[in-house]
Amino acid sequence: MASSSFLCVAHRVSMLSSAWTGRLGRSLSCTVALDLGRSALLAEQQRRRYCMDSALNQHMGELTDRETRVLERLYEGLVTGRRACLAESITLVETQHPRKKELAQVLVQRVLAHRRQQERLNGGKPLAFRIGLSGPPGAGKSSFIEVFGKMLTGSGHKVSVLAVDPSSCTTGGSLMGDKTRMTELSRDMQAYIRPSPTSGTLGGVTRTTNEAIVLCEGAGYDIVLVETVGVGQSEFAVADMVDMFVLLIPPAGGDELQGIKRGIIEMADLVVVTKADGDLLVPARRIQAEYTSALKLLRKKCQRVSSQTGEGVAELWSRMQEFQEVGLRSGELQSRRRSQQKVWMWSLIQESVLQHFQEQPSVRDALPALEERVTRGDLSPGLAADLLLRAFSTAQ
Ligand SMILES: Nc1nc2c(ncn2[C@@H]2O[C@H](COP(=O)(O)OP(=O)(O)OP(=O)(O)O)[C@@H](O)[C@H]2O)c(=O)[nH]1
């Protein structure tokens, strides 16, 4: 992305968004202003309205008629629950195409405004419950989601399942997507399963997952399950996008469990031992007892489930609901979401700034030789970084 266009992107997106919402005759400024202090409200409202109006006049031409029609179709389709529009909208947020990326932001902004309006009608409480599910490969995640998801749709919920697959970032392949998973749930019209995007950095994949969550909620999915395999940093990223983070562990000791990173157990709101049936019931009980005592200090629970027999699944759901209710009542869940918004913004900034840095011509030119010298040991990484940063800032 060229330097000038980089600086303009955020501005352009907000302008495009204003233009579009303006075209629809609705003012975003009203929804934002309600959150402000009473004394500042009027002045802020007027100022924003002025900004919106002038932005509208200035940038009406920015969205072509075709783009307006596409966004309008996607938005209307999405909020009326059309799966094809949801799928197309998620594809739009996954795109690497610069213009489409801007359009995606306009759409996300619009859906966020719609969701905030709905939340306001719901007494300020979120309408959807976001649950993160993580665990080592083979822990039984997809088998659990299949059974759990069917139980939820059977009781009237609309469930979406999104995957964050760290392997897709490095290999373009997929740890999670290369086999048929959740076959029954994928046929269920009350469920929407979206595999992980197959390319991009982890930062990019988590950005699109965050945006996909917003789109799913806009499409009326009241339960969003975000699944990730416990590899790399993906589970930390997922913990930062959900209301409740659940760690699934198989009933095996030793080596398998060593794959579970220490910090992740502390991040989990609930630990679940899977496959608690048949020959695995005894080890499952033992692991549950070990985790229960280890988690006591953290005031966290450990449950046991079997996706094969269905045992423990309903109890687990009750526990999750209890967690949600307590969080909503205390306001902790809402404040968790608010701080996640900030984390999300910063991860976007990090990704864009890094991309901008790497694409800056003087950095791009100097980078191969400096990298080569660093790998040969001729130049310290710190000095190389300083040189690149200097090249970057003098070019600004
Ligand atoms: N006995 C028993 N086996 C199970 C249960 N759940 C899953 N399995 C088996 O465990 C294996 C792995 O299950 P998956 O659901 O694919 O696990 P996963 O965590 O999604 O695996 P990845 O996609 O590799 O991350 C499969 O062979 C399942 O049949 C269960 O409740 N009981």
The ligand as an SDF file (V2000), in Angstrom:
LIG
                    3D

 32 34  0  0  0  0  0  0  0  0999 V2000
  -14.4320  -42.4840   22.8000 N   0  0  0  0  0  0  0  0  0  0  0  0
  -14.5870  -41.2650   22.3290 C   0  0  0  0  0  0  0  0  0  0  0  0
  -13.8840  -40.8630   21.2580 N   0  0  0  0  0  0  0  0  0  0  0  0
  -14.0610  -39.6100   20.8210 C   0  0  0  0  0  0  0  0  0  0  0  0
  -14.9810  -38.7160   21.4300 C   0  0  0  0  0  0  0  0  0  0  0  0
  -14.9260  -37.5280   20.7890 N   0  0  0  0  0  0  0  0  0  0  0  0
  -14.0190  -37.6590   19.8070 C   0  0  0  0  0  0  0  0  0  0  0  0
  -13.4980  -38.9130   19.8100 N   0  0  0  0  0  0  0  0  0  0  0  0
  -12.5050  -39.4400   18.8710 C   0  0  0  0  0  0  0  0  0  0  0  0
  -11.2940  -38.6900   18.9690 O   0  0  0  0  0  0  0  0  0  0  0  0
  -10.7280  -38.5010   17.6950 C   0  0  0  0  0  0  0  0  0  0  0  0
  -10.5080  -37.0320   17.4540 C   0  0  0  0  0  0  0  0  0  0  0  0
  -11.7670  -36.3880   17.4850 O   0  0  0  0  0  0  0  0  0  0  0  0
  -12.0380  -34.9980   16.7600 P   0  0  0  0  0  0  0  0  0  0  0  0
  -13.3860  -34.5720   17.1730 O   0  0  0  0  0  0  0  0  0  0  0  0
  -11.7410  -35.0900   15.3300 O   0  0  0  0  0  0  0  0  0  0  0  0
  -10.9280  -34.1130   17.4620 O   0  0  0  0  0  0  0  0  0  0  0  0
  -10.4640  -32.6270   17.1050 P   0  0  0  0  0  0  0  0  0  0  0  0
   -9.9950  -32.0370   18.3810 O   0  0  0  0  0  0  0  0  0  0  0  0
  -11.4970  -31.9090   16.3570 O   0  0  0  0  0  0  0  0  0  0  0  0
   -9.2350  -32.9320   16.1980 O   0  0  0  0  0  0  0  0  0  0  0  0
   -8.4430  -31.9430   15.2350 P   0  0  0  0  0  0  0  0  0  0  0  0
   -9.3880  -31.5820   14.1470 O   0  0  0  0  0  0  0  0  0  0  0  0
   -7.3040  -32.8100   14.7660 O   0  0  0  0  0  0  0  0  0  0  0  0
   -7.9880  -30.7830   16.0420 O   0  0  0  0  0  0  0  0  0  0  0  0
  -11.6830  -39.1460   16.6900 C   0  0  0  0  0  0  0  0  0  0  0  0
  -11.1950  -40.4080   16.3620 O   0  0  0  0  0  0  0  0  0  0  0  0
  -12.9790  -39.2590   17.4500 C   0  0  0  0  0  0  0  0  0  0  0  0
  -13.7430  -40.3750   17.0400 O   0  0  0  0  0  0  0  0  0  0  0  0
  -15.7320  -39.1930   22.5540 C   0  0  0  0  0  0  0  0  0  0  0  0
  -16.5520  -38.5120   23.1530 O   0  0  0  0  0  0  0  0  0  0  0  0
  -15.4870  -40.4730   22.9450 N   0  0  0  0  0  0  0  0  0  0  0  0
  1  2  1  0
  2  3  2  0
  2 32  1  0
  3  4  1  0
  4  5  2  0
  4  8  1  0
  5  6  1  0
  5 30  1  0
  6  7  2  0
  7  8  1  0
  8  9  1  0
  9 10  1  0
  9 28  1  0
 10 11  1  0
 11 12  1  0
 11 26  1  0
 12 13  1  0
 13 14  1  0
 14 15  2  0
 14 16  1  0
 14 17  1  0
 17 18  1  0
 18 19  2  0
 18 20  1  0
 18 21  1  0
 21 22  1  0
 22 23  2  0
 22 24  1  0
 22 25  1  0
 26 27  1  0
 26 28  1  0
 28 29  1  0
 30 31  2  0
 30 32  1  0
M  END
$$$$
